[in-house]
Amino acid sequence: MNALLLETILKCPNLPSLPAVAARVVEMTAQEDVSLDELAKCIQNDQGLAVKILKTVNSSFYGLRTRCATIQRAMVMLGLGPVKGLALGFSLVQAIGQDGEDFDYVSYWRRALLTAAAAKLIADAVDLHDISNEAFLGGLFQDIGMLAMHRALGPEYQAVIQQAQGDHRRLVKYELAAFELQHPDIGAMLCARWKLPDELLLPVKYHERPTASPPKCTEIVRVVTLGNFIHDVLSTSEPANPLRRAYAKGAEWFRLTPETVDGIVRNVSAAIGELSRLFSLDTGEHPDAERILAEAESQIGRIAAQDSPEGEFIRNVDRLTICASETDSLTGVFNRTGFDSVMRSAFVLGKSRCEPVSVVLLALDDFAEICRVGPDEIDGEIALGVTSLLKRHFDPVGGVVGRLGPDLFGVVATGKPRAQVTELAERFRKDLDCHSQQWVVPDYPGKLRVTASVGVSGNDQWNPGGFVAPEQLQAASLRAAQAAKVSGGNTVRTFIPRMAA
């Protein structure tokens, strides 16, 4: 993590701040013996806020049979959670606004409000009523770190947003590559500054990588993440893939059927117009759920009809965001199982198209000694840093990155000659040696230096003298990496098949 840049962001004078009434609500609700009457008086001191809360709890989104005329009555009928959540939600919207600076507030608030609504409906659908209000806030707060980074870094961060083209999974990747920081972490730090409880802070921190969330917040993080997939379904011209992800994760996490997921999509679509008016937000054109679901069904049918090696390779890579069992919980890239699966698909694709396939394996030098003298979390910090640098160098050529062990990483690259992949590996090696010395790791004695022994192998010619199985390709890369380590480390070695030589 870039400590100097982090300090610059957190000291930016334009960061959003929580209004006084919201800060007081947080303080009061942190007390076990909070007085509901005192809390109601606190909220009613801001008449505008009180009116917005009452309009919302009386809306069709909450579906109350009896109208609430006072904040006290709302807390009696709904409980403390919804009223607290709405007070914080309206306060957040007030603190951020929707005007000024070169920032796409319409898309920002569309994602926030669609995810918030979906998260609450999902929690209610699976009988997690005790966290449904926190899930709503988690969706609303999730990208607050984006605003902080934009206000502190300006055009530099705007360029990263444009590079991601609206895909938040790509946004995190580009943020790490450009700044060694990501908006979920910045957002969590802002929530901590506002003294928000963990049930709000943790969904903000882990909404882009739910498999890394601590057990105590797994359910709410999954609810917010699934809400993000619902947003994606309702906000893209290609709804099939996000709907497939929503089906897969809904079934895996909460045993939701596709019919139930479709119903949540329809309910979110119906609610967004009313919620946008209540929060006085422009969220763009309101989605037509029936049309979107019909289009997604048609696209899914076309995808299922694909039976080519390329289609299989694409579907395997898509599992990166679907199958938690095939991704590394810390870094979000493929683990050994997922990496091996993608490598096999890449090998078949390369063979069918007579295109080169290369595998890069790298082992970190002196990793055990670095971990021995460093703090407990240093292995995770190094893994995140190495993964970020690998993505910076190999993503532009379509390389797929994996973490195969604590100190072992891999890349599969298709369509690029072995010589070009070797050159990229050498650039990465130099960058790692230089860049790691700038990493700031608290309690580490002296300057950190991380190097790697890198092995490269590739099939440039599909003939009997080349590799005939993906396992041979990976074994050759491992032999090359071992040769690099034996030679003293911090170097790149390439395995060239006998016939190609």
Stockholm file with secondary structure:
# STOCKHOLM 1.0

chainA/1-501         MNALLLETILKCPNLPSLPAVAARVVEMTAQEDVSLDELAKCIQNDQGLAVKILKTVNSSFYGLRTRCATIQRAMVMLGLGPVKGLALGFSLVQAIGQDGEDFDYVSYWRRALLTAAAAKLIADAVDLHDISNEAFLGGLFQDIGMLAMHRALGPEYQAVIQQAQGDHRRLVKYELAAFELQHPDIGAMLCARWKLPDELLLPVKYHERPTASPPKCTEIVRVVTLGNFIHDVLSTSEPANPLRRAYAKGAEWFRLTPETVDGIVRNVSAAIGELSRLFSLDTGEHPDAERILAEAESQIGRIAAQDSPEGEFIRNVDRLTICASETDSLTGVFNRTGFDSVMRSAFVLGKSRCEPVSVVLLALDDFAEICRVGPDEIDGEIALGVTSLLKRHFDPVGGVVGRLGPDLFGVVATGKPRAQVTELAERFRKDLDCHSQQWVVPDYPGKLRVTASVGVSGNDQWNPGGFVAPEQLQAASLRAAQAAKVSGGNTVRTFIPRMAA
#=GR chainA/1-501 SS CCHHHHHHHHTCTTSCCCCHHHHHHHHHHTSTTCCHHHHHHHHHTSHHHHHHHHHHHTSTTTTCSSCCCSHHHHHHHHCHHHHHHHHHHHHHHHHHCSCSSSCCHHHHHHHHHHHHHHHHHHHHHTTCGGGHHHHHHHHHHTTHHHHHHHHHHTHHHHHHHHHHTTCHHHHHHHHHHHHSCCHHHHHHHHHHHTTCCHHHHHHHHHTTCGGGSCGGGHHHHHHHHHHHHHHHHHHCSCCHHHHHHHHHHHHHHHCCCHHHHHHHHHHHHHHHHHHHHHTTCCCCSCCCHHHHHHHHHHHHHHHHHCCSHHHHHHHHHHGGGTCGGGBCTTTCSBCHHHHHHHHHHHHHHHHHHTCCEEEEEEEETTHHHHHHHSCTTHHHHHHHHHHHHHHHHHGGGTCEEEEEETTEEEEEEESSCHHHHHHHHHHHHHHHHHHGGGCCCTTCSSCCCCCEEEEEEEECSCSTTSCCSHHHHHHHHHHHHHHHHHTTSSEEEEECCTTTC
#=GC SS_cons         CCHHHHHHHHTCTTSCCCCHHHHHHHHHHTSTTCCHHHHHHHHHTSHHHHHHHHHHHTSTTTTCSSCCCSHHHHHHHHCHHHHHHHHHHHHHHHHHCSCSSSCCHHHHHHHHHHHHHHHHHHHHHTTCGGGHHHHHHHHHHTTHHHHHHHHHHTHHHHHHHHHHTTCHHHHHHHHHHHHSCCHHHHHHHHHHHTTCCHHHHHHHHHTTCGGGSCGGGHHHHHHHHHHHHHHHHHHCSCCHHHHHHHHHHHHHHHCCCHHHHHHHHHHHHHHHHHHHHHTTCCCCSCCCHHHHHHHHHHHHHHHHHCCSHHHHHHHHHHGGGTCGGGBCTTTCSBCHHHHHHHHHHHHHHHHHHTCCEEEEEEEETTHHHHHHHSCTTHHHHHHHHHHHHHHHHHGGGTCEEEEEETTEEEEEEESSCHHHHHHHHHHHHHHHHHHGGGCCCTTCSSCCCCCEEEEEEEECSCSTTSCCSHHHHHHHHHHHHHHHHHTTSSEEEEECCTTTC
//
